[in-house]
Amino acid sequence: MVVARDYKSFKNYRNKFNGKVGFVPTMGALHEGHISLIKRAREENDFVIVSIFVNPTQFLEGEDLDKYPRREEADIEICKRAGVDLLFMPTIDSIYNKDELRIEAPKIRGFILEGAKRPGHFDGVLQVVMKLFNITRPTNAYFGKKDAQQLALITQMAKDYFFDINIVPCEIVRDSDGLALSSRNVYLSKNERKRALSLSQSLKEASMLISKGILDADTIKKSMEDILLKSVDKLDYVAIVDREFNELEKVEVGNTIVLVAAFVGKTRLIDNIWV
């Protein structure tokens, strides 16, 4: 595996690839969820590129940019063992300059739910992903379904800007207790982690209701909120939308995402199920 830390050296190695290229963009602190993306990329492509870059433009003022978990040596070893061919670990200065062109999230889908709670977040996400797509030039790019709104917007960006890239959605990976894997889970104390299970428990409740034929969105959300409000410190939202992120009054089986975002302690967590 080659580790490149700037665009010029990365390009020299990338140009040697002759075949299908799979790309997994990450912010590091790699866990089994990331590894599942890398393994799928390894299975479906001739070459695999992973990027590790804690992108400053997607963090809002007061968020956890400075304390975001960083484990460079461990991440490099994980990538080696997972069969990554080229690991891109750029510096901020090699990605951004002082007078940047800007890309903005769409005015509707980019400013609801996560976009409403974290205004400007998706501008930064799309900005860095566009750069990374242009740098890595992948055949397939792999993203987890846990960041469902991000996945939808990146898919739209690839379509709207005519990227010849296949966006591959990948299933959420959970710990044995049901908690969706996230690099931010390390922030949780033992008690907070136990309370954080209410997110996945509320989604299980939604799934159970839907399986019984209860499709009214308000009824499902009320049952979820009853579970969540007993455990979380702040509930940002419970939402039921279609795959285009239009709010639904009734669940459409095969075209619905049920989402939740909440604070447990000072840690903000998100989770969802695709129905």
Beta strands, then each sheet from edge to edge (+ up, - down):
strand 1: 2-4
strand 2: 21-26
strand 3: 47-52
strand 4: 86-88
strand 5: 140-144
strand 6: 166-170
strand 7: 234-242
strand 8: 256-264
strand 9: 267-274
sheet 1: 1+ 4+ 3+ 2+ 5+ 6+
sheet 2: 7+ 8- 9+
end
